């Protein structure tokens, strides 16, 4: 059994026995191929796993998000040697992975990263034959960075982005814990400083030019799906609390739920949550089927679910009155965590921009092919 979220959040860290429980469940192996000791789940099943953990703690759910992103990226893009050496240890929970993309000047604009990757020339003097690469820069806000043993980081080699798997004990690596944020207080955030960090060439993930566009892009799609399911769990918890409180609380000679304006808040929260659930399921099925419009579906799910979480948390706070404002209470925690859901793995405004572009592309396809089905998930069913 996992402890209550209030216990985890109060500690502002995740106790080792909680991590051990997650490891024993097999959750850390869910995004690792079976040939490397994984216990792979479908994206739909992994989403439901994130949803279940998020009902306990949004902070704890973020461990599954970032660890899964690292495992999935290595499984698809890493060299055979790196996969063979590290994936079994990630699957077993011996190693914990963290994701390093954000920098001081590169958040939503991932292409503005300033961390540099410099090849150490091989015998022929060519960078492509480098035995190792030197990394310099700082990554910020790494969830579970304080605990992680390895980090998937992205850097620039000239005008091309490239990913590397950096290990905590590599020379030139310094991990600095950061102050907890208002939400996700136990996500054990850290900054990662790379000062002349030398990484063997076989730990390059993908190849130069593929770092942000492919490797990070794929990882972010998974991360956004996880956050969508985590947001859904938060919204569902808020709806349950709203319904429980308003049906038992007596005011003005009757139950709160019998007041028309209250019923409006309740129905809006429930409707947003139900819609988010359907969009999360559609996105997960699209990822399992590698649907043509998978990215569209994932963006829609993350956008809708994070909004549902925020609106449901706001309704819960409003309807619980002063009791909802108690520091450290569940409603207060939901409000804080819901705000984080709208920022991590792509903030709301970025996702609106990306979703608009995806929608425009779908419109152009339908205009060229009038019989092309508009319905979401149509590609999955074919």
N, C-alpha and C positions, 0 to 999 in steps of 0.2 A: 504493500500500500504506500502511495505517495502522501507526504504531509499536506496539510491545507496550505493554500496559497499565502494566507496571512502569515504563516510561520516562515515561509521562504522569503517573503518580501521584507518582513521585519529584520531578518538576518542580513539582508542586502548581499547575500551570497547563496550559492547552492551547496548544501552540505555534501560531503563525499558519499554518504550512504544513499542519498537521493540519486546521485550520478550512478552509483552501483546498481540501484534498482532499475534505472533506465537501461543500463548495459545488459543486465540479466534478461530483460524483456526481449532483447534482440533488435530493439529500435535502431541502434547504431549501425546495424548491418543492412538496413532496409534498402539503401541505395547502392549497395555493393554487389556486383555480379557474383553468382553462385560459385564460379570457378576460383574466386579469390576469398572464399569463405563467407560470402554474404548470404543473407536470407532475404532476397529481393522481393519487394512488394510492388504492386501496381501503383501508379500515381494516385488512383482513387483510394486505395487502401492506405497509402502513406498520408494522404490528406486527412483521412479519418483518424489516423494515429495522431497527427498533429492536433486535430480537433479535440481528441480525448485528453491529451496532455495539457492543452491550453485551458481546459475547464479546471484543471488543478492550478496551473500557473502559466501566464503568458511569458514570463521570463524563461521558465524551463522549456517551453515550446520553442523558443528561439535557438536553443541548443540543437534541436532536431533540424531546424531550418539551415543553420550554417554548416553543421556537420554533414548533412545530406547534400548540400551544394558542393562541398569539397569532394565527397565520395563520388558523386555522379560525374563531376568534371574529370577526376582522375580516371574513372572507368571508361570514359569516352576519348579523352584527349591526351592522357599521359603516355610516356614511353612504356614499352613492355616491362623494362627493368623496374621502373618506378611503380607500376601497377603491382608487379609480383612482390616487391619489397614492402610496400606500404599499405596496400588495400586490405590484406588480411589483418593487419594490426589495427586499422581503422574500423574494420568490421567487428572485431572482438572488443572494441572499446579500450584497448591498450593505448591507442593514440586518439586524441580528439582534434578535430580539424576546425579551423576558423577561416573566414573569408575576408580578404583585404583588398578592397577597391577604393573606398572613400579616402580622400585626403582633405587637407585644410581648404584647398581651392578647387576640389573636384568632388562634388557630391552627386547631384543629379546629372551634371555634365561630366560623365565618366571619361570623355575623350580629352579632358583637360588635366589628366594626371601628370604629375611632374617627377615621380619616382623614375629613375633611369636604370637601364640595363646595359652594361658595357661588356662585350665579349672579350675574354682574354685570348689573344691570338693563339691558334694551334700551330703545329709544326710548319705549315705552309704560309703562316701569317694571315690566314683568312678567318674572319669571324665565324663563318659557318662551321669551321673545324675546331671551334673553341672547346677546350676541355672544361672550362667553367666560365661563369658569368659573374660580374660584380654588380650588386644592386645597392642603390643609394636613394634614400627618401624616407618619408614617414607616412604610415597608414593610420587612420583614425577610426574610433568608434567600433572596434572589432568586438562583436558579441562573443562572449566566453573567451576573449583573447587572454584573460588572466590565467585560464585553465588550459588553453590549447597547447598541443605539442607540435603542430605543424600548421602552416598558413598558406593558403592559395592567394598569391599577391600578383598585382598587375603593374607593369612598368612600361616605359617607352624606350625603344631602341631606334633612335633617329625619329622618324615620323610614323613608326609602326609599333603598335602595342603588342605586348607579349606577356604570357603568364608563367609563373614559376611556383613550385612547391618549396617553400622555405621551412626548415625545421628549427625549432626553438633553440637547439644547441649549436646551430651554425655560427661560425665566427662573424661578428659584426651585428648580431641580433640583440636588441634590447626590448623587453616588454615592460610597459609602464601602465599600471592600473590607473583608470580615470574615475572621476567622481560619478556616482550613480545618477542617472537621469530621473526625471519625475515619474515616468512610467518605466516598466521593465527594470525595476530597481535591483533585481538580482541577476541581471544578465551578464555580470562580471566583465564589464567593458574594459578595453585596454587600447592603448596606442602601441603601434609596432614601429620601432625605429630600425632602419637598415643603414648601417654606416660601413661601407666597403664590404658588405656581406657577400661572400663568395659561395656560389651554388653550382654544383656539378651540372654540366650541360644536359645530362639525361633527366634532370628534374624540370626541364622546360615543359610546360603544358600547352600543347598546340604548337604553333610556330609563329615567328614574327609576322605581325599583320592580322593574326587571328585572335589576339588576346581579348580585346573588348568586344569586338563584333561577334565572335563565335563562342569562345570559352566563357567569358563573363555573361554574354547574352543568354546562353543556355542555362547557366547557373542561376541567373536572375529570374528566368521563367519558373524554375523550380522553387526558388525562394519566394516568389510572389504567390505561387499556389499555396505554399505552406502558410504564408501570412494571411491569405484569404481564408483558409480553414481555421486558423487561429482567431481571426476576427469573427468568423461565424460562431465559434464557441463562445466568445465574449458576448456577442449579441444575444445568443440563446440564453446565457446565464442571466443577462439583464432582463430579458423578457420573462423568464421564470420568476425572478425577484419582483418584477413589476406586478405580475398577475397574483403572486402570493400576497404581496403587501396590500394592493388595492382591494382585493377581495376580502381581506380580514380587517383592515383599518376602517373605523367608524368615524364619520364626520358629518355634521349637519343632519343628524338623525338617520343616517344610512351609510352604506358602504361607499368608499371612494370610487369603486368601479361603476357605481350607478350614476355618477355625475357625467354629463355629456362631454364636457371638455376633457375629462380624464380618459373617457373611452376613446376619444380622438387620439390622445397620446399613445394609448395602449395599442390601438389598431395600427397606427403608423409604424410603431416599433416592430410589431409582429409581421406586418406586411414586408417591411424592408428586410427582415431576417429571413423570411420564407423565400423571397426573391434571391437573396444572397446564397442560400443553400442550393437552389437550383443552378445558379451560375457557377458555383464551386464544383458541383458534380459534373456539369457540362465541360468545364475547363479540364478537370482531371481525366475525363474520358477522352478529350481531345489530345491530351499529352500521351495517353496510353496508345492511341491510334495514330499519333503523329499527323493529326488533322492538318490540312492545308492552312486553316485559319486558327491554329493552336494559339499563337501569340495573342490574337484578338480576344479569344475566349479567356485566356489567363488574365489579360489586362482588365477585362470587364469584371471578372470575378474578384480580383483584388480591389478594384475601385469600389464596386458595389458592397463588398463585405466590410471593408474598412469604414465606409460611410455608415453602413447599418450598425456597426459596433459603436461608432461615435454617437449616432442619434439615439440608439437604445440606451447607452450609458447616460446621456443627457436626460432622457426621460426618466430613467431610474433615479437619478439625483434629484430631479424636480419633484417627483412623486413621493420620495422618501423624506423630503423636507430636511430639517436639521440633522436627522439621523443619517442622511446620505452624505453629510459633509464631515463626518468624523474621520480624522486622520488615521489611516491604516485600516479603515473598515472596507468591506467588499465593494460598496458603491463608489467610494473614493478611489479605490484601486482600479476599478473598471474605467472610470473617467480618465485617469492618468494613462492607463494602458491603451485605451482606445485612441488617444491622441498620438501615441507612438505608432500604432498600426497605420495611420495615415501618412507616416513619414518614411518608415523603413522599406527597403527594397523598392524604392521609387515613390516619391511623394505624390499626392493627389494631382497636383497641377501637371507634373511630368506625365503621369499616366493618362490624363485627359488628352494631352498633346499626342502621345503615342497611339491612343485608341482612336482619335480622330483620323490620324494618318492611315491606320489599319482599315477603318471604316471606309475611307475614300478609296482605298485599293479594292475593297470588296465591291463597292459601287461600280467601279470601272469594269470589273470582271462581269458583273451582272448586266451592265449596259452592252458589253460586247457579246455576251451569251445570255439572252433573255430567259432561257430555260434553266439557267443555273439556279439551284435552290438557295433561297435566302436563309432558310431556317438554320439556326445554329445547330451544329452537330451533324449536319447533313453529310459532310464528308466522312464522319465516323461510321455512318450507317451504310455507306456504299460498299 
